[in-house]
Amino acid sequence: MQVFAFSKVFRNLLLFIFINAITAVSAVGSASAFAAVQSSTNAPANTATNVPTYAPSASDKLAKTKAMVGQKVILDFRYFCHDGTASKACRTPMTSIPDALLQVLSRNNIGGVILFAENIQSAPQLITLNHTMQQHMTQHGKAPLFIAVDQEGGRVSRLPYSMLAPFAGNMAIGASFHKHGTAFSTNVAEHIGQTLLPLGINTNFAPSVDVNSEPKNPVINVRSFSQYPQQVAALGEAFVSAMQRSGVISAIKHFPGHGDTHVDSHSGLPNVAHSKTHALATDILPFANIINSNTPPAMIMSAHIQYPSLDSSTLIDKNGNAQIVPATLSKRILTDLLRTQLGYQGLVVTDALDMAGIAQFFTPEDAMVNAFKAGADIALMPFTIRTPNDIADFEKLLSNVSNAVAKDEQLYAKVQRSNNRIASAKQQFELHKFVAKPASWWLSEAAEINDKQHGNGTIKKGVQLQKALSEAAVTVLHGKQNLPVRAMRYVAFMPDSARCLALEHALSASAKKALSDMKAISKQNALQSESLQFVCLPLLTLPKQALVKRLINDTDAIIVGDISPRHANYELGGLDNADVVKQRAPLSTIHAFMKDVMHYAKGQGKRVVFAPMRMPYVAQEMAEASDIIIATFSYVVNVNPDKDVAVKATSHVLQAFTDVLMGNIEAHGRSPVNVNIKPNRSLLQEGH
């Protein structure tokens, strides 16, 4: 073998070429080039004694480090204001990306972007936005972006109803498991993936595979498939497999398990008190099973939770206090447990670092550095950019983090390995392909999909699937022997105006079906289908007792709908008075009111139907006052903003509920969480 001694000039030229190869990788065919360059940084040193090694200068190493750190960041551009509005006050949605933000992406070699509902108006707008970002990265020789959303289905859905059916969510899928197995998990995930990819979205932070074992969990609840770990594992594996088969990266969350918390990590730092043995058998089991399946997830998202049995070490927070290390910042959890013990080889992405579970305790710099030390590959939303002034602050943060990484040889090596994994994932899922075709091609595809007369049926298929899941999930928890109810006069008490209107539409449609069934009722009643009477009171504020009693006295049946935990203001549908929304009654007060109303109605001989639409645990305390309890595990409604339409709100979930109530369909769902309802002996004795 011949050994060549390079001149100093030639040696510096090679070094210049090498550094630039890392910081300016083309996105057209970029994934393979990016992977090759990154892999070379981990190649073993030449051991030949007569071949000198040349360490890069400090400035060259820092430039390389900044390029690597940029790839480890996913930013959100939910809002952006050019007009001098303060960053915290900015609420102008970013629906077309300004040049200043494009420059942030390319100048800092950013790895990805996450989109929210505020960024999405229509398919053409979204395609244009995503294509513009990806094309900009290609033109500047950068790797393609992860473009991500949280499209779990159910209450966590970013795309509007007109683009993608929200479906009923994970717990509804869990309720269908007894009869349908993993079919709905597969079909829903496949449909979501097939919809997202042509829009330019290549990463979905879904599904949640948290085992929901805490009845008062404020943040997971119906986002979980079940309280039973094996069921969560089976449904989660099916979801991941179908999502990634469609070409979209799936990120399961929130490791090591957010299901047994009574604090929302958006607003605080939860602490899970399980033993390690219990953790491995419950919270961690779904992650372990999916990791070791034939289709492991390309990403796993960490949880901002303390889990002392897994890591009881402490970090000093920005206030000088010792905090049990959150999982997101824990090497024992992200490296020792997840990578070494469970054998995970994909990407670890943090939950959003601007959430209070991290941000109220750690500075952005400390959060990023500690997350990288712990083993996180990607820092999600480490800094909020809302104005041009924020850009300089973000780039200063990125510079500080890069300096910290460059000075720590162990961390530097870890970041190199992390960049290799990122490059490999981008290559595997062919992220560069979106800009291999012009935007006009994707816009034509979107137009065809949205053509309801001549389209390929994608949207129609989604609506049919949404309807089928809603029906499969409906579960009779109590009083099955009292079905069907075919009353002509109803009074309903629902959580808000949108659910009132959606219930009215559903009840009317179900009544027409039931009253036209000549086998079930008389011809005379069938001719009275137009005489259905319905009154609904939204329970944002409590109505007067005199009004309630008068309405109940003049009805045949009452329906009481509940959403527990209470849904957020943004989920109301926008049909209620803003001042009323600000003064919403506490859920405990509403529950006390419900009990009184239901007891009064029963005392008047009326049929009482209770409908828990979110978590069904509340059914346990309402059973005594109910004749029938029907759970839906979802409260999704579609509110039409068009002022001229006659029907303002519809819901496949409530349609399934009323169809079961009136006997049009049979309920086959089974609750995926344990709800203990004692038989109402007085009803049995009275023969109801």
BANU-92949 format. One record per residue (C-alpha): residue in one letter; z, y, x negated. Coordinates in steps of 0.1 Angstrom, whole numbers, plus 5000, padded with zeros to 4 digits. Example, Ala and Ser with C-alpha at 12.3 -4.5 7.8 and 13.67 -1.06 7.14 Angstrom:
BEGIN
 kolse   up north east
     a 5078  4955 4877
     s 5071  4989 4863
***
This chain:
BEGIN
 kolse   up north east
     m 5000  5000 5000
     q 4990  5034 4987
     v 5016  5062 4988
     f 5004  5098 4989
     a 5025  5128 4977
     f 5016  5157 5001
     s 5014  5192 4988
     k 5039  5217 5003
     v 5011  5236 5022
     f 4997  5204 5037
     r 5032  5192 5045
     n 5039  5224 5064
     l 5006  5221 5082
     l 5015  5186 5095
     l 5049  5199 5105
     f 5034  5228 5125
     i 5010  5204 5142
     f 5039  5180 5151
     i 5061  5207 5165
     n 5033  5221 5186
     a 5024  5187 5199
     i 5058  5184 5214
     t 5060  5219 5230
     a 5024  5221 5243
     v 5015  5187 5258
     s 4985  5187 5282
     a 4992  5175 5317
     v 4957  5161 5321
     g 4964  5127 5307
     s 4996  5144 5297
     a 5020  5117 5306
     s 5009  5093 5280
     a 5005  5120 5254
     f 5039  5133 5262
     a 5055  5098 5260
     a 5038  5091 5227
     v 5050  5124 5211
     q 5085  5119 5224
     s 5087  5083 5213
     s 5077  5093 5178
     t 5109  5114 5175
     n 5129  5082 5177
     a 5108  5062 5152
     p 5128  5047 5123
     a 5128  5066 5091
     n 5104  5054 5064
     t 5125  5034 5040
     a 5101  5034 5011
     t 5121  5049 4982
     n 5092  5069 4968
     v 5082  5085 5001
     p 5101  5118 5006
     t 5115  5127 5041
     y 5112  5162 5053
     a 5137  5177 5078
     p 5124  5204 5101
     s 5138  5239 5096
     a 5166  5251 5119
     s 5142  5273 5139
     d 5117  5244 5143
     k 5144  5221 5155
     l 5157  5247 5180
     a 5122  5252 5193
     k 5118  5215 5198
     t 5153  5213 5214
     k 5144  5240 5239
     a 5113  5222 5249
     m 5133  5190 5255
     v 5161  5208 5274
     g 5135  5225 5296
     q 5122  5191 5307
     k 5157  5181 5317
     v 5160  5209 5343
     i 5149  5209 5380
     l 5151  5244 5395
     d 5152  5256 5431
     f 5132  5287 5441
     r 5144  5288 5477
     y 5144  5325 5479
     f 5129  5353 5457
     c 5131  5391 5461
     h 5109  5416 5442
     d 5123  5447 5460
     g 5156  5452 5442
     t 5177  5432 5466
     a 5208  5418 5449
     s 5205  5382 5440
     k 5233  5370 5463
     a 5218  5389 5492
     c 5182  5377 5487
     r 5170  5357 5517
     t 5132  5360 5514
     p 5117  5325 5514
     m 5095  5317 5485
     t 5064  5302 5502
     s 5038  5312 5475
     i 5050  5313 5440
     p 5048  5347 5422
     d 5036  5349 5386
     a 5070  5356 5373
     l 5083  5322 5384
     l 5052  5305 5372
     q 5059  5319 5338
     v 5095  5306 5340
     l 5081  5271 5344
     s 5056  5271 5316
     r 5075  5293 5291
     n 5106  5271 5293
     n 5087  5238 5297
     i 5107  5231 5330
     g 5107  5195 5341
     g 5107  5200 5379
     v 5113  5220 5411
     i 5131  5211 5443
     l 5119  5225 5476
     f 5139  5233 5508
     a 5129  5240 5544
     e 5126  5277 5535
     n 5098  5269 5511
     i 5078  5249 5537
     q 5057  5264 5566
     s 5027  5242 5570
     a 5007  5215 5552
     p 4980  5239 5538
     q 5007  5263 5526
     l 5027  5235 5509
     i 4997  5220 5493
     t 4986  5253 5479
     l 5021  5260 5466
     n 5025  5226 5449
     h 4989  5226 5435
     t 4994  5261 5421
     m 5026  5251 5402
     q 5011  5218 5389
     q 4978  5235 5379
     h 4997  5262 5360
     m 5016  5236 5340
     t 4983  5218 5332
     q 4966  5250 5321
     h 4995  5257 5297
     g 4995  5222 5282
     k 5028  5212 5298
     a 5038  5179 5314
     p 5035  5177 5352
     l 5065  5187 5373
     f 5088  5166 5394
     i 5084  5183 5428
     a 5113  5170 5449
     v 5128  5173 5483
     d 5158  5158 5502
     q 5139  5141 5530
     e 5164  5115 5539
     g 5156  5116 5576
     g 5181  5125 5604
     r 5202  5155 5597
     v 5188  5159 5561
     s 5151  5167 5566
     r 5133  5195 5549
     l 5098  5192 5564
     p 5093  5207 5599
     y 5088  5184 5628
     s 5051  5194 5630
     m 5045  5179 5596
     l 5069  5149 5595
     a 5090  5132 5622
     p 5127  5136 5612
     f 5136  5101 5625
     a 5171  5093 5636
     g 5186  5088 5601
     n 5202  5061 5581
     m 5231  5052 5604
     a 5206  5047 5632
     i 5187  5024 5609
     g 5220  5006 5602
     a 5225  5002 5640
     s 5191  4985 5642
     f 5200  4960 5615
     h 5215  4933 5637
     k 5182  4928 5656
     h 5155  4941 5633
     g 5169  4936 5598
     t 5153  4959 5572
     a 5122  4965 5592
     f 5130  5001 5601
     s 5142  5010 5567
     t 5109  4998 5552
     n 5087  5014 5578
     v 5105  5048 5578
     a 5105  5050 5540
     e 5069  5040 5538
     h 5059  5067 5563
     i 5079  5094 5546
     g 5064  5085 5512
     q 5028  5084 5526
     t 5034  5118 5541
     l 5050  5135 5511
     l 5026  5124 5484
     p 4994  5141 5497
     l 5014  5173 5501
     g 5022  5173 5464
     i 5058  5161 5467
     n 5063  5132 5442
     t 5101  5128 5443
     n 5125  5122 5472
     f 5162  5124 5467
     a 5168  5095 5491
     p 5182  5073 5503
     s 5220  5078 5504
     v 5235  5044 5497
     d 5271  5056 5500
     v 5293  5032 5519
     n 5309  5053 5546
     s 5344  5040 5549
     e 5362  5073 5557
     p 5360  5082 5594
     k 5366  5118 5587
     n 5340  5121 5559
     p 5325  5156 5564
     v 5293  5152 5544
     i 5281  5116 5543
     n 5289  5100 5577
     v 5255  5093 5595
     r 5237  5097 5562
     s 5251  5063 5553
     f 5235  5031 5565
     s 5268  5014 5572
     q 5304  5008 5563
     y 5295  4973 5551
     p 5284  4973 5514
     q 5260  4943 5517
     q 5242  4959 5547
     v 5239  4992 5528
     a 5225  4973 5498
     a 5199  4955 5518
     l 5187  4986 5537
     g 5188  5007 5506
     e 5168  4982 5486
     a 5141  4981 5513
     f 5140  5019 5515
     v 5136  5023 5477
     s 5109  4996 5475
     a 5088  5011 5503
     m 5092  5047 5491
     q 5081  5038 5455
     r 5053  5015 5467
     s 5039  5046 5484
     g 5039  5064 5450
     v 5069  5086 5455
     i 5100  5084 5432
     s 5131  5074 5450
     a 5165  5087 5439
     i 5195  5068 5454
     k 5227  5087 5457
     h 5256  5096 5452
     f 5268  5074 5423
     p 5294  5059 5421
     g 5299  5064 5459
     h 5307  5094 5481
     g 5315  5074 5512
     d 5353  5074 5511
     t 5360  5111 5508
     h 5374  5137 5532
     v 5363  5166 5512
     d 5327  5179 5510
     s 5316  5183 5474
     h 5295  5213 5485
     s 5328  5231 5490
     g 5354  5213 5468
     l 5360  5184 5444
     p 5368  5151 5463
     n 5391  5125 5447
     v 5386  5088 5455
     a 5418  5067 5451
     h 5402  5032 5451
     s 5411  5007 5424
     k 5383  4997 5400
     t 5381  4962 5416
     h 5378  4978 5450
     a 5352  5002 5437
     l 5330  4975 5423
     a 5332  4955 5455
     t 5324  4984 5479
     d 5311  5018 5466
     i 5293  5005 5436
     l 5279  4972 5451
     p 5248  4988 5467
     f 5239  5006 5435
     a 5243  4974 5415
     n 5222  4953 5439
     i 5194  4978 5440
     i 5194  4984 5403
     n 5190  4946 5398
     s 5164  4942 5425
     n 5126  4937 5419
     t 5121  4974 5426
     p 5149  4994 5409
     p 5150  5031 5417
     a 5133  5055 5393
     m 5163  5079 5397
     i 5200  5078 5406
     m 5219  5109 5416
     s 5254  5114 5405
     a 5283  5125 5427
     h 5306  5155 5422
     i 5337  5134 5428
     q 5367  5124 5408
     y 5372  5086 5406
     p 5403  5081 5384
     s 5401  5043 5384
     l 5367  5046 5367
     d 5376  5076 5345
     s 5410  5093 5345
     s 5403  5115 5314
     t 5404  5153 5318
     l 5383  5183 5310
     i 5396  5218 5307
     d 5379  5239 5333
     k 5369  5276 5331
     n 5403  5286 5344
     g 5421  5268 5316
     n 5433  5239 5339
     a 5429  5202 5331
     q 5407  5186 5357
     i 5401  5148 5361
     v 5365  5146 5350
     p 5339  5145 5379
     a 5315  5116 5378
     t 5286  5140 5371
     l 5303  5149 5338
     s 5318  5115 5329
     k 5304  5094 5301
     r 5325  5064 5312
     i 5308  5065 5346
     l 5272  5076 5338
     t 5268  5058 5305
     d 5294  5030 5301
     l 5294  5019 5337
     l 5259  5028 5350
     r 5238  5022 5320
     t 5258  4996 5299
     q 5276  4976 5326
     l 5251  4978 5354
     g 5220  4979 5331
     y 5203  5009 5347
     q 5173  5021 5327
     g 5159  5048 5349
     l 5167  5085 5352
     v 5201  5099 5361
     v 5199  5132 5379
     t 5230  5153 5387
     d 5237  5165 5422
     a 5231  5202 5425
     l 5252  5219 5398
     d 5256  5250 5419
     m 5278  5231 5444
     a 5314  5241 5444
     g 5325  5206 5433
     i 5312  5217 5398
     a 5306  5254 5399
     q 5341  5265 5409
     f 5355  5247 5379
     f 5329  5249 5351
     t 5304  5275 5338
     p 5267  5266 5341
     e 5266  5261 5303
     d 5296  5238 5302
     a 5283  5219 5333
     m 5249  5213 5317
     v 5262  5204 5282
     n 5289  5181 5296
     a 5264  5164 5320
     f 5240  5158 5291
     k 5268  5144 5270
     a 5279  5121 5299
     g 5244  5107 5301
     a 5226  5127 5328
     d 5189  5130 5321
     i 5182  5159 5346
     a 5203  5189 5355
     l 5195  5197 5392
     m 5198  5234 5401
     p 5219  5245 5372
     f 5212  5282 5378
     t 5202  5303 5408
     i 5170  5324 5403
     r 5165  5348 5432
     t 5153  5380 5415
     p 5135  5391 5383
     n 5168  5400 5367
     d 5180  5364 5371
     i 5152  5351 5349
     a 5166  5367 5317
     d 5201  5353 5325
     f 5186  5318 5331
     e 5167  5318 5298
     k 5198  5329 5280
     l 5216  5300 5296
     l 5188  5276 5285
     s 5190  5291 5249
     n 5228  5286 5247
     v 5225  5250 5259
     s 5197  5243 5235
     n 5218  5257 5206
     a 5247  5234 5216
     v 5224  5204 5217
     a 5207  5212 5184
     k 5241  5215 5166
     d 5254  5182 5179
     e 5235  5153 5162
     q 5247  5127 5187
     l 5238  5148 5217
     y 5205  5157 5201
     a 5196  5120 5197
     k 5207  5114 5233
     v 5185  5142 5246
     q 5155  5128 5227
     r 5160  5094 5244
     s 5164  5111 5277
     n 5131  5129 5272
     n 5114  5096 5265
     r 5127  5083 5299
     i 5115  5114 5316
     a 5080  5111 5301
     s 5079  5074 5310
     a 5087  5081 5346
     k 5061  5109 5349
     q 5036  5085 5334
     q 5045  5055 5356
     f 5043  5075 5388
     e 5011  5094 5376
     l 5024  5128 5384
     h 4993  5144 5368
     k 4970  5129 5395
     f 4977  5156 5421
     v 4958  5182 5400
     a 4931  5157 5391
     k 4916  5167 5424
     p 4911  5203 5435
     a 4934  5219 5461
     s 4904  5219 5485
     w 4903  5181 5485
     w 4940  5179 5495
     l 4935  5206 5521
     s 4907  5186 5537
     e 4930  5156 5537
     a 4957  5176 5555
     a 4933  5189 5581
     e 4922  5154 5588
     i 4957  5141 5592
     n 4966  5170 5615
     d 4935  5165 5636
     k 4951  5149 5667
     q 4918  5139 5682
     h 4899  5126 5651
     g 4926  5122 5626
     n 4938  5090 5608
     g 4969  5087 5631
     t 4995  5095 5604
     i 5014  5120 5625
     k 5010  5099 5657
     k 5023  5069 5639
     g 5054  5088 5628
     v 5062  5099 5663
     q 5058  5063 5676
     l 5081  5051 5648
     q 5106  5078 5656
     k 5107  5067 5692
     a 5110  5031 5683
     l 5139  5037 5659
     s 5158  5059 5684
     e 5155  5031 5710
     a 5165  5004 5685
     a 5196  5023 5675
     v 5211  5030 5709
     t 5244  5010 5712
     v 5266  5005 5743
     l 5301  5006 5729
     h 5319  5003 5763
     g 5311  4996 5799
     k 5279  4976 5797
     q 5287  4961 5830
     n 5285  4995 5846
     l 5249  5000 5837
     p 5225  5012 5850
     v 5234  5046 5864
     r 5208  5059 5888
     a 5226  5089 5902
     m 5206  5119 5917
     r 5232  5145 5908
     y 5244  5150 5872
     v 5267  5175 5854
     a 5266  5174 5817
     f 5287  5189 5789
     m 5268  5191 5756
     p 5276  5206 5722
     d 5250  5234 5725
     s 5221  5247 5745
     a 5194  5228 5726
     r 5210  5195 5735
     c 5214  5206 5771
     l 5177  5214 5774
     a 5167  5182 5756
     l 5190  5161 5778
     e 5176  5177 5809
     h 5140  5169 5798
     a 5150  5133 5789
     l 5170  5127 5821
     s 5141  5139 5842
     a 5116  5116 5824
     s 5139  5086 5827
     a 5146  5093 5864
     k 5109  5093 5871
     k 5105  5059 5854
     a 5135  5044 5871
     l 5126  5058 5906
     s 5091  5045 5903
     d 5103  5010 5896
     m 5097  4993 5930
     k 5115  4962 5919
     a 5147  4980 5912
     i 5151  5005 5941
     s 5137  5012 5975
     k 5105  5029 5983
     q 5124  5057 6000
     n 5144  5065 5969
     a 5112  5064 5949
     l 5098  5092 5970
     q 5128  5113 5962
     s 5122  5115 5924
     e 5117  5153 5926
     s 5152  5158 5941
     l 5171  5151 5908
     q 5198  5178 5903
     f 5211  5186 5868
     v 5235  5212 5855
     c 5245  5214 5818
     l 5272  5235 5801
     p 5271  5240 5763
     l 5305  5237 5748
     l 5303  5263 5721
     t 5329  5281 5742
     l 5349  5264 5770
     p 5340  5271 5806
     k 5365  5281 5832
     q 5384  5252 5849
     a 5375  5265 5884
     l 5338  5263 5876
     v 5341  5228 5860
     k 5360  5214 5890
     r 5335  5228 5915
     l 5306  5213 5896
     i 5322  5179 5893
     n 5332  5178 5929
     d 5295  5183 5938
     t 5280  5157 5916
     d 5276  5119 5913
     a 5280  5114 5875
     i 5290  5134 5845
     i 5277  5130 5809
     v 5298  5143 5780
     g 5280  5145 5746
     d 5299  5148 5713
     i 5289  5156 5677
     s 5317  5146 5654
     p 5321  5159 5627
     r 5310  5192 5642
     h 5274  5201 5633
     a 5266  5232 5613
     n 5254  5265 5628
     y 5219  5260 5614
     e 5217  5227 5633
     l 5222  5244 5667
     g 5186  5250 5673
     g 5187  5288 5676
     l 5189  5289 5714
     d 5225  5301 5717
     n 5238  5337 5716
     a 5246  5348 5681
     d 5280  5362 5691
     v 5289  5330 5709
     v 5280  5310 5678
     k 5303  5331 5657
     q 5332  5323 5680
     r 5326  5285 5684
     a 5357  5267 5697
     p 5373  5242 5672
     l 5363  5206 5676
     s 5399  5196 5684
     t 5400  5221 5713
     i 5367  5208 5726
     h 5379  5172 5725
     a 5410  5181 5744
     f 5388  5198 5770
     m 5365  5168 5772
     k 5395  5144 5779
     d 5407  5167 5807
     v 5373  5169 5823
     m 5366  5132 5821
     h 5400  5123 5836
     y 5395  5148 5864
     a 5361  5133 5871
     k 5374  5098 5872
     g 5401  5109 5896
     q 5374  5122 5919
     g 5356  5089 5918
     k 5327  5101 5897
     r 5309  5079 5871
     v 5318  5091 5836
     v 5294  5086 5807
     f 5305  5095 5771
     a 5278  5099 5744
     p 5290  5101 5708
     m 5258  5113 5690
     r 5271  5114 5654
     m 5300  5092 5642
     p 5313  5070 5670
     y 5350  5069 5660
     v 5358  5095 5687
     a 5349  5069 5713
     q 5383  5052 5706
     e 5402  5081 5721
     m 5377  5087 5749
     a 5375  5052 5761
     e 5403  5054 5786
     a 5386  5083 5805
     s 5351  5067 5803
     d 5332  5043 5824
     i 5304  5039 5799
     i 5301  5049 5762
     i 5267  5049 5746
     a 5263  5058 5709
     t 5231  5071 5694
     f 5241  5078 5657
     s 5218  5108 5657
     y 5216  5142 5674
     v 5181  5152 5662
     v 5163  5176 5686
     n 5130  5193 5683
     v 5132  5230 5694
     n 5098  5246 5702
     p 5099  5282 5690
     d 5069  5292 5713
     k 5083  5314 5740
     d 5055  5304 5764
     v 5062  5267 5765
     a 5080  5252 5795
     v 5099  5226 5776
     k 5120  5243 5748
     a 5137  5212 5734
     t 5130  5175 5733
     s 5147  5146 5716
     h 5136  5110 5712
     v 5173  5102 5706
     l 5184  5116 5740
     q 5153  5100 5757
     a 5164  5066 5744
     f 5200  5074 5756
     t 5189  5083 5792
     d 5165  5053 5793
     v 5194  5030 5786
     l 5216  5048 5810
     m 5191  5044 5839
     g 5181  5009 5830
     n 5145  5015 5817
     i 5153  4998 5784
     e 5180  4975 5772
     a 5203  4986 5743
     h 5201  4962 5713
     g 5219  4983 5687
     r 5251  4973 5670
     s 5275  4999 5655
     p 5273  4998 5617
     v 5309  5012 5615
     n 5339  4995 5631
     v 5349  5011 5664
     n 5379  4995 5682
     i 5378  5002 5719
     k 5405  4986 5740
     p 5393  4973 5774
     n 5401  4996 5803
     r 5421  4972 5825
     s 5422  4996 5855
     l 5384  4996 5856
     l 5382  4958 5855
     q 5408  4955 5883
     e 5388  4980 5904
     g 5356  4961 5898
     h 5337  4989 5882
***
